[in-house]
Each structure stands twice: as C-alpha cells, then as structure tokens.
C-alpha cells in the first residue's frame, strides 16, 4: 500500500486499523485488554487536530438568513428591472408560484469603499466593510423548495440527511476549548423539530453535532437548560460521573459502538460547561460601549455571544435569522426586508469591527447567505393580483464571505441582466463548501469518513475551490 493510500495518511490510527481489519476482532481484543488494565479512556473526539495544510481560517461564523433573502434587493443590483418595470420579461423560469412583470427593487443601491461595489441601503452598515468582503453573485441551488435547499446549503445534500458543514469542520479540526461545544447553532425563538437536521452530525460520531441555543432568552440559566444542578453539589456530581464512567468503560470493553463513546463525552462536556458556559454566554461582562455597538436587541446579543464563543475556542458558530419571521417574503417585500435587515445589518458591521480590533478578523471566516434567492418578477395571487413580493429563485442568488483568507473588495460571478439565473462563473453549493474547507486548511476531496461501505465527504463527488476570491 502506497503512502497516499495508507491508513495513517487517510486520517486513521492503529485503533481504526484494528476496527476495520479481520471484522474488527483485533479491536475487540484491544478493547478487552485496555478495559482490564483500566486504560480504556481515549482522547476526546473534539481534541484539536492538524489540517491537511496550514489554513487561513481557524474558525467560522455563519449568518444564515432562513427563508431566502432577495439578491436583487441586497447585493446584486439590476437597473434593467427599473427600465422594464411593469413589463413582461421574455426570460421565464419555472418557480413554485406564478409571477408576473418585472419588479424593480424599492431600495437604493450605492457604491462603497475603494472597490466601489454596489450594495443596497438594506445593508448600508455592513457595506462600510465592503473592501473586506467577497460577494459571490452567481450561486445556484437545485430546487425552489425550502427544506431540500436548507439541507443542501447546510449539509451538502438536498435529498438525504447528511452531516452539516459545522460537523465536518469539527470532525476535521476539533476544537480549542474542551469545556464548550465545538459547534453551536443559535436561533432565537426556536426552529421546527425537523430543522435540527441542519446542524446534525449525521453518520459522523455524535460528538460533532451542533448544540442548539435559543438566544431569545436572556438569562444564562434559561439559554442553557440544566446549566446548574438544583440538588447536588459539584463534588457529588463529579463522583457520580466517575462512577458512571467506570460502568460505561466496563460495558464498552467488549463492544465497538461509537454511540456510547459520544454519550460518555456528552456527560463530561455538560459537567465542564457549568462553569465555562456561564462565563461565555454572559454578555453583561462586556463593556457598555461594546454592548451598544452590537445592539441590545436579540440579534445584537446573539452576535456578541458568537464573538465571545469563537474568542474562547469554539470552532463553528451558526447564527440563524428569520426563524419566526423568515426572509420568505412573497408579499410586501419592501417593509418585510427592511424590518429583517434592521435586525442584523448593525450587528454584522459591529462583529467585523470588533474582530479587527481584537486581531481575530484575519483568521475568522464569516459567511452570509440563505438557501436561495428570489425572483426579479413580482409574485401574483391566485386571482392574478401583484403581491408586491417575490417567489423563490434557486437559479441564481448571492452570498458573501469575509475574513479568514478571503480577498476583500471582490465580486465573483454574475446573474443575467434581470437577476433570474447565474450566467457568469456559476457557483454550486458544493463549490462554496469546497472553498470554505480550503480556507480551513482541507482538501475537500480528502476530508472523508467511512460509512456504509464507502468514503463520504461534504462535497460528495462534486466541488471546486473558487480561487479567484482567495487572498
């Protein structure tokens, strides 16, 4: 076997070799011997790991705009819509609902920074940092439906549940703080039960699953359930966990089951979090001017918490926006998009400024976007009346990245003159994920996990790195 094909070069250790060889009989013997010797404890699955090559980014903050923000109203100006306002366009593509004439953006676009990139007034504060941002205007997804597009953007597959981007990142890099979860998904007000798929570990070990936090709640004891034990002391908890760990190790000695190891790890992490999380989630410890800069509303607090988490070594933080009132604006998009952008424009700008002043911007990757965009034509009611909103559009939309090795002041790709479809340098979701992994120091074709008889990866059998936006 060549070096490139060896177990160690593929990220496997001696224990993995024993597990896979001879039907796992070697690992059974090893586990029994270690169990008898009292040395079964393995290194934490979240321990820091070495990437394939030095990555420019060490951590990720992902702003996910649930519902699909309109690209033609945010980061992809289309003056042709104004010229053809009210006219039926020759270009038509099948979407979920019936649409009518060209619908120009009700928002003003201006040029910002030395790069002169045009941005809508909806994100005028974020636009102050446009020279640090790479806008991808040629994204495309697979279908115009929320659930499959959510899974595609978050997990790399629109049909079957797969490990999320955060889980893959944690699997590849581990985390720098063993007292906090390495992957945290924050969503004020909660999400439907099925949407936990978007931060799941899938077939990866359970330790890599995202930890969900409802940031609509303010007090640490409400943000994180059961953060303090109401009945027994810390010392008694420690003794209790040690006893359970001995029982679990005895049970595990003659078995090969990663689920038990994940359960043991979750117990230990929950115990350690009682102190570390109380500090990380308590933004009252921040100076008044920092709290004001982010804003004291829910999304300001959530974004400030994100900075406190990555500062403490959390590897991947996802900030959901639009759970209760999504960016899915089929009607009255002017008022709805304005209200939604007011929630996060200021916090995003504050985060970039704050990371810069702390020397963290250059190695923190920021991603902004939703699951798809919206049509440049107006949506019609069943009676054929304009709703002054836009339908789903997976044919072309925008996302942007900043920090962590991204070439700022860059626009990559383009949709057609109306914003219907990606035409110049189309970018798939797999391409986006490949680029993110590259910035973190991984060859996306080599970051794999063996499951059900084949090696799986985040990008499946697709994906290419967008090198034009790399610094």
C-alpha positions as CSV (number, residue, x, y, z in Angstrom):
1,X,0.0,0.0,0.0
2,X,1.4,3.4,-1.0
3,X,1.9,6.2,1.5
4,X,-1.1,8.1,-0.1
5,X,-3.3,5.1,0.5
6,X,-2.1,4.2,4.0
7,X,-4.4,4.2,6.9
8,X,-2.4,6.9,8.7
9,X,-2.3,9.2,5.7
10,X,-6.1,9.0,5.4
11,X,-6.6,10.1,9.0
12,X,-6.8,6.6,10.5
13,X,-4.9,5.4,13.5
14,X,-3.9,1.9,14.8
15,X,-7.2,1.6,16.6
16,X,-9.1,2.3,13.3
17,X,-7.0,-0.3,11.6
18,X,-7.9,-2.9,14.2
19,X,-11.5,-2.0,13.9
20,X,-11.6,-2.4,10.1
21,X,-9.3,-5.4,9.7
22,X,-10.4,-9.0,10.3
23,X,-14.0,-8.0,11.0
24,X,-12.9,-5.9,14.0
25,X,-11.6,-8.9,16.0
26,X,-8.4,-7.1,16.7
27,X,-10.2,-4.1,18.2
28,X,-12.3,-6.4,20.4
29,X,-9.2,-7.9,21.8
30,X,-7.5,-4.5,22.3
31,X,-10.6,-3.1,24.0
32,X,-10.8,-6.0,26.4
33,X,-7.1,-5.7,27.2
34,X,-7.3,-2.0,27.8
35,X,-10.5,-2.4,29.8
36,X,-8.8,-5.0,32.1
37,X,-5.9,-2.6,32.5
38,X,-8.1,0.4,33.3
39,X,-6.7,2.3,30.3
40,X,-9.8,2.4,28.0
41,X,-10.1,6.2,28.1
42,X,-9.5,7.6,24.6
43,X,-8.5,11.1,23.5
44,X,-11.5,13.4,23.3
45,X,-13.0,13.3,19.8
46,X,-13.0,17.1,20.0
47,X,-9.3,17.5,20.7
48,X,-7.5,19.9,18.3
49,X,-6.4,18.2,15.1
50,X,-4.0,19.1,12.2
51,X,-5.5,20.1,8.9
52,X,-4.1,18.9,5.5
53,X,-2.2,22.2,5.1
54,X,-2.0,25.5,7.0
55,X,-5.4,27.1,6.8
56,X,-6.0,30.8,6.7
57,X,-9.1,30.5,8.9
58,X,-9.3,28.9,12.3
59,X,-13.0,29.3,13.0
60,X,-16.3,30.1,11.2
61,X,-19.2,32.4,12.0
62,X,-22.1,31.7,9.6
63,X,-25.0,34.1,9.3
64,X,-27.9,32.0,7.9
65,X,-30.8,34.0,6.6
66,X,-33.6,31.5,6.8
67,X,-36.2,31.8,4.0
68,X,-34.2,33.2,1.2
69,X,-33.2,36.9,1.0
70,X,-33.6,38.7,-2.3
71,X,-30.3,39.1,-4.1
72,X,-31.7,41.8,-6.3
73,X,-32.6,43.8,-3.2
74,X,-29.4,43.3,-1.3
75,X,-26.1,42.6,-3.1
76,X,-26.9,42.2,-6.8
77,X,-28.3,45.5,-8.3
78,X,-30.3,45.2,-11.5
79,X,-31.0,48.5,-13.2
80,X,-32.7,46.7,-16.1
81,X,-35.6,45.9,-13.8
82,X,-36.2,49.6,-13.5
83,X,-36.1,50.1,-17.2
84,X,-38.5,47.2,-17.7
85,X,-40.7,47.9,-14.7
86,X,-44.2,46.5,-15.2
87,X,-43.3,44.8,-18.4
88,X,-43.5,41.0,-19.1
89,X,-40.0,39.7,-19.5
90,X,-39.1,37.3,-22.3
91,X,-37.0,35.2,-19.9
92,X,-39.1,32.9,-17.9
93,X,-38.1,30.1,-15.5
94,X,-40.3,27.7,-13.6
95,X,-40.7,28.6,-9.9
96,X,-43.0,27.5,-7.1
97,X,-45.7,30.2,-7.7
98,X,-46.9,32.2,-10.6
99,X,-45.1,35.5,-11.1
100,X,-45.8,38.5,-13.4
101,X,-44.0,41.5,-14.7
102,X,-40.5,42.9,-13.9
103,X,-40.4,44.2,-10.3
104,X,-37.6,46.8,-9.7
105,X,-36.0,46.9,-6.3
106,X,-37.6,49.5,-4.0
107,X,-34.2,50.0,-2.3
108,X,-31.4,52.3,-3.3
109,X,-28.0,50.9,-4.2
110,X,-24.8,52.9,-3.7
111,X,-21.1,52.2,-4.3
112,X,-19.0,51.7,-1.2
113,X,-15.3,51.6,-0.4
114,X,-12.3,51.7,-2.7
115,X,-13.7,48.7,-4.6
116,X,-16.8,50.6,-5.5
117,X,-19.0,47.6,-5.1
118,X,-22.7,48.4,-5.1
119,X,-24.8,47.4,-2.0
120,X,-28.4,48.1,-1.1
121,X,-29.4,50.5,1.6
122,X,-30.7,47.5,3.5
123,X,-27.1,46.7,4.4
124,X,-25.5,50.1,4.4
125,X,-23.6,49.4,7.7
126,X,-22.2,46.1,6.5
127,X,-21.3,47.9,3.3
128,X,-18.8,50.1,5.2
129,X,-16.7,46.9,5.3
130,X,-17.2,46.0,1.6
131,X,-13.4,46.2,0.9
132,X,-13.1,43.2,3.3
133,X,-15.9,41.2,1.6
134,X,-16.1,38.9,-1.4
135,X,-19.6,38.9,-2.9
136,X,-20.5,35.8,-4.9
137,X,-23.3,36.8,-7.2
138,X,-23.6,33.5,-9.2
139,X,-24.8,30.9,-6.6
140,X,-27.3,28.4,-7.7
141,X,-29.2,25.6,-5.8
142,X,-31.2,22.6,-7.1
143,X,-34.9,23.1,-6.3
144,X,-37.1,26.1,-5.3
145,X,-38.3,24.5,-2.0
146,X,-37.1,25.4,1.5
147,X,-36.5,22.1,3.2
148,X,-34.3,20.5,0.5
149,X,-32.5,23.8,-0.2
150,X,-31.8,24.2,3.6
151,X,-30.3,20.8,3.7
152,X,-28.2,21.4,0.6
153,X,-26.8,24.6,1.9
154,X,-26.1,23.3,5.4
155,X,-25.3,19.6,4.8
156,X,-24.3,19.4,1.1
157,X,-27.2,17.2,0.0
158,X,-30.8,18.1,-0.7
159,X,-32.3,14.6,-0.7
160,X,-30.9,12.7,2.3
161,X,-29.8,14.0,5.7
162,X,-26.0,14.3,5.9
163,X,-23.5,15.7,8.4
164,X,-23.7,19.5,8.4
165,X,-20.8,21.8,7.5
166,X,-20.2,22.6,11.2
167,X,-20.0,18.9,12.0
168,X,-17.5,18.3,9.2
169,X,-15.4,21.3,10.4
170,X,-15.4,19.9,13.9
171,X,-14.5,16.4,12.7
172,X,-11.6,17.8,10.7
173,X,-10.2,20.4,13.2
174,X,-11.6,19.5,16.6
175,X,-12.0,22.5,18.9
176,X,-9.7,24.6,21.0
177,X,-11.8,24.6,24.2
178,X,-12.8,21.2,25.7
179,X,-15.2,23.0,28.1
180,X,-17.5,24.3,25.5
181,X,-19.3,22.6,22.5
182,X,-17.2,23.0,19.3
183,X,-20.2,23.7,17.1
184,X,-23.1,25.9,18.3
185,X,-26.3,26.8,16.4
186,X,-28.1,29.8,17.8
187,X,-31.7,30.5,16.7
188,X,-34.0,32.9,18.6
189,X,-37.5,31.6,19.2
190,X,-36.7,28.0,18.2
191,X,-36.9,26.1,15.0
192,X,-39.3,23.3,13.9
193,X,-38.2,19.9,15.1
194,X,-37.1,18.7,11.6
195,X,-34.8,21.7,11.2
196,X,-32.3,20.2,13.7
197,X,-31.1,18.3,10.6
198,X,-29.3,21.4,9.5
199,X,-26.8,21.2,12.4
200,X,-26.7,17.4,12.8
201,X,-23.8,15.1,12.9
202,X,-25.5,12.5,10.6
203,X,-23.3,9.4,10.2
204,X,-20.3,11.2,11.9
205,X,-19.8,10.4,15.6
206,X,-22.4,12.2,17.8
207,X,-19.8,14.4,19.5
208,X,-19.7,16.5,16.3
209,X,-23.4,17.5,16.3
210,X,-24.2,21.2,16.8
211,X,-25.5,22.3,20.2
212,X,-28.7,24.4,19.8
213,X,-29.2,27.6,21.8
214,X,-32.4,29.6,21.9
215,X,-31.0,33.2,22.1
216,X,-34.4,34.8,22.5
217,X,-33.9,34.0,26.2
218,X,-31.6,36.4,28.1
219,X,-30.5,34.7,31.4
220,X,-27.7,32.1,31.2
221,X,-29.9,29.6,33.2
222,X,-32.6,29.9,30.5
223,X,-30.3,30.0,27.5
224,X,-28.8,26.6,28.5
225,X,-31.1,24.3,30.2
226,X,-29.9,22.5,33.4
227,X,-26.7,24.5,33.5
228,X,-26.7,24.2,37.2
229,X,-27.8,21.1,39.2
230,X,-30.6,22.1,41.6
231,X,-30.0,19.4,44.1
232,X,-26.4,18.1,44.4
233,X,-23.0,19.8,44.8
234,X,-20.3,19.9,42.1
235,X,-18.2,17.5,44.1
236,X,-21.0,15.0,44.3
237,X,-21.7,15.4,40.6
238,X,-18.0,14.6,39.9
239,X,-18.2,11.5,42.0
240,X,-21.4,10.4,40.2
241,X,-19.9,10.9,36.7
242,X,-16.8,9.0,37.7
243,X,-18.9,6.1,38.8
244,X,-21.0,6.2,35.6
245,X,-17.7,6.4,33.5
246,X,-16.4,3.2,35.2
247,X,-19.6,1.4,34.4
248,X,-19.6,2.6,30.8
249,X,-16.0,1.6,30.3
250,X,-16.7,-1.8,31.6
251,X,-19.7,-2.1,29.2
252,X,-17.6,-0.7,26.3
253,X,-14.7,-3.1,26.8
254,X,-16.1,-5.8,24.7
255,X,-18.1,-3.7,22.3
256,X,-17.5,-1.5,19.3
257,X,-20.0,1.3,19.5
258,X,-19.2,5.0,18.9
259,X,-22.6,6.0,20.2
260,X,-21.6,5.0,23.8
261,X,-18.4,7.0,23.5
262,X,-20.4,10.0,22.3
263,X,-22.7,9.6,25.3
264,X,-19.8,9.5,27.7
265,X,-18.3,12.6,26.1
266,X,-21.6,14.5,26.3
267,X,-21.8,13.8,30.1
268,X,-18.3,15.1,30.7
269,X,-18.8,18.1,28.4
270,X,-22.1,19.0,30.2
271,X,-20.3,18.9,33.6
272,X,-17.5,21.1,32.4
273,X,-19.9,23.6,30.7
274,X,-21.5,24.5,34.0
275,X,-18.6,26.9,34.6
276,X,-17.3,27.8,31.1
277,X,-20.7,28.4,29.5
278,X,-21.9,30.7,32.4
279,X,-19.0,32.9,31.5
280,X,-19.1,32.7,27.7
281,X,-22.9,33.5,27.4
282,X,-22.9,36.3,30.0
283,X,-22.6,39.4,27.8
284,X,-23.1,41.7,30.9
285,X,-19.3,41.2,31.4
286,X,-18.7,43.2,28.2
287,X,-18.1,47.0,28.4
288,X,-21.2,49.1,27.8
289,X,-19.8,50.6,24.6
290,X,-19.4,47.1,23.1
291,X,-23.0,46.1,24.0
292,X,-24.2,49.3,22.4
293,X,-22.2,48.7,19.3
294,X,-23.8,45.3,18.7
295,X,-27.2,46.5,19.9
296,X,-29.2,45.3,22.9
297,X,-31.9,43.5,20.8
298,X,-31.9,39.7,20.3
299,X,-29.7,39.6,17.2
300,X,-27.3,42.1,18.6
301,X,-26.9,39.9,21.8
302,X,-26.7,36.8,19.7
303,X,-23.9,38.2,17.5
304,X,-21.9,39.4,20.5
305,X,-22.3,35.9,22.1
306,X,-20.9,34.5,18.8
307,X,-17.8,36.6,19.2
308,X,-17.3,35.6,22.8
309,X,-17.6,31.9,21.8
310,X,-15.1,32.0,19.0
311,X,-12.8,34.0,21.2
312,X,-12.9,31.1,23.6
313,X,-12.0,28.5,21.0
314,X,-15.4,27.4,19.7
315,X,-14.8,26.3,16.1
316,X,-18.1,26.8,14.3
317,X,-21.0,29.2,15.2
318,X,-24.1,29.4,13.1
319,X,-26.4,32.4,13.7
320,X,-29.9,31.8,12.3
321,X,-32.0,34.8,11.4
322,X,-35.6,34.7,10.3
323,X,-37.0,31.7,12.2
324,X,-40.2,33.2,13.4
325,X,-40.4,35.8,10.7
326,X,-38.4,34.4,7.8
327,X,-36.9,36.2,4.7
328,X,-39.5,34.3,2.7
329,X,-41.3,37.5,1.6
330,X,-43.8,36.5,-1.0
331,X,-45.7,39.8,-0.3
332,X,-44.8,43.3,0.8
333,X,-41.1,42.7,0.4
334,X,-40.3,46.4,0.9
335,X,-41.4,46.5,4.5
336,X,-40.5,42.9,5.4
337,X,-37.0,43.0,4.1
338,X,-36.4,46.4,5.7
339,X,-37.5,45.1,9.1
340,X,-35.4,42.0,8.8
341,X,-32.3,43.8,7.6
342,X,-32.6,46.3,10.5
343,X,-32.1,43.3,12.9
344,X,-28.7,42.2,11.6
345,X,-27.1,44.9,9.5
346,X,-25.7,46.7,12.6
347,X,-24.6,43.5,14.4
348,X,-22.7,42.2,11.3
349,X,-20.9,45.5,10.9
350,X,-20.1,45.5,14.7
351,X,-18.8,42.0,14.6
352,X,-16.3,42.8,11.7
353,X,-15.1,45.9,13.5
354,X,-14.8,44.0,16.8
355,X,-12.9,41.1,15.3
356,X,-10.5,43.6,13.7
357,X,-9.7,45.4,16.9
358,X,-9.0,42.1,18.6
359,X,-6.8,40.8,15.8
360,X,-9.2,37.9,15.0
361,X,-10.6,39.0,11.7
362,X,-7.8,37.6,9.6
363,X,-8.3,34.0,10.9
364,X,-12.1,34.1,11.3
365,X,-14.2,33.1,8.3
366,X,-17.6,34.9,8.1
367,X,-20.3,33.5,5.7
368,X,-23.6,35.3,5.0
369,X,-26.5,34.0,2.9
370,X,-29.7,31.9,2.7
371,X,-30.8,28.8,1.0
372,X,-31.7,30.6,-2.3
373,X,-32.7,34.0,-3.7
374,X,-35.9,35.5,-5.1
375,X,-37.4,36.2,-8.5
376,X,-36.9,39.6,-10.2
377,X,-40.6,39.3,-11.2
378,X,-43.5,40.1,-8.9
379,X,-45.4,37.3,-7.3
380,X,-49.1,37.0,-8.2
381,X,-52.0,36.0,-6.1
382,X,-54.4,33.2,-7.1
383,X,-56.5,35.9,-8.7
384,X,-53.6,37.3,-10.6
385,X,-53.0,40.4,-8.5
386,X,-49.5,41.5,-7.7
387,X,-48.5,40.7,-4.1
388,X,-45.5,43.2,-4.2
389,X,-43.3,40.3,-3.1
390,X,-41.0,37.7,-4.9
391,X,-41.1,34.0,-5.3
392,X,-38.3,31.5,-4.5
393,X,-35.4,31.6,-7.0
394,X,-32.8,28.8,-6.9
395,X,-31.4,29.6,-10.4
396,X,-29.3,32.5,-9.2
397,X,-28.6,34.3,-5.9
398,X,-25.8,35.9,-3.8
399,X,-23.8,35.0,-0.7
400,X,-20.7,36.7,0.7
401,X,-17.6,35.8,2.7
402,X,-15.1,37.8,4.6
403,X,-12.0,37.4,6.8
404,X,-10.1,34.1,7.1
405,X,-8.1,34.3,3.8
406,X,-10.8,35.8,1.6
407,X,-9.9,38.5,-0.9
408,X,-11.9,41.5,0.1
409,X,-13.4,44.0,-2.3
410,X,-14.2,41.3,-4.8
411,X,-17.2,40.4,-6.8
412,X,-17.3,36.9,-8.4
413,X,-19.7,35.7,-11.0
414,X,-22.9,37.3,-12.2
415,X,-26.6,36.6,-12.9
416,X,-28.2,37.7,-16.1
417,X,-29.3,41.3,-16.7
418,X,-32.5,40.8,-14.7
419,X,-31.2,38.5,-11.9
420,X,-33.0,35.3,-12.9
421,X,-30.2,32.9,-13.4
422,X,-26.4,32.6,-12.7
423,X,-24.7,33.0,-16.0
424,X,-21.1,34.1,-15.5
425,X,-19.0,31.7,-13.4
426,X,-21.9,29.8,-11.8
427,X,-21.1,28.6,-8.3
428,X,-22.7,25.5,-6.8
429,X,-23.2,24.9,-3.1
430,X,-20.5,22.2,-3.4
431,X,-18.1,24.8,-4.8
432,X,-18.9,27.0,-1.8
433,X,-18.3,24.2,0.7
434,X,-15.0,23.2,-1.1
435,X,-13.8,26.8,-0.8
436,X,-14.7,27.0,2.9
437,X,-12.9,23.8,3.6
438,X,-9.9,25.0,1.7
439,X,-9.7,28.2,3.8
440,X,-9.8,26.0,6.9
441,X,-6.8,24.0,5.5
442,X,-8.5,21.0,3.9
443,X,-8.5,19.3,0.6
444,X,-12.3,18.7,0.3
445,X,-11.7,15.5,-1.7
446,X,-9.5,14.1,1.1
447,X,-11.7,15.0,4.2
448,X,-13.7,11.8,4.2
449,X,-15.5,9.5,6.6
450,X,-16.0,5.8,6.0
451,X,-19.7,4.8,6.3
452,X,-21.9,2.1,4.8
453,X,-19.0,0.7,2.7
454,X,-17.9,4.0,1.1
455,X,-15.9,7.1,1.9
456,X,-18.3,10.1,2.2
457,X,-17.3,13.7,2.0
458,X,-19.2,17.0,2.4
459,X,-18.9,17.8,-1.3
460,X,-20.0,14.3,-2.4
461,X,-18.3,13.8,-5.8
462,X,-18.5,17.5,-6.8
463,X,-17.0,20.8,-5.9
464,X,-14.1,23.1,-6.9
465,X,-12.4,25.8,-4.9
466,X,-13.2,29.4,-6.0
467,X,-9.6,30.5,-6.1
468,X,-10.4,34.0,-7.5
469,X,-11.8,35.0,-4.1
470,X,-8.8,33.8,-2.1
471,X,-6.3,36.4,-0.7
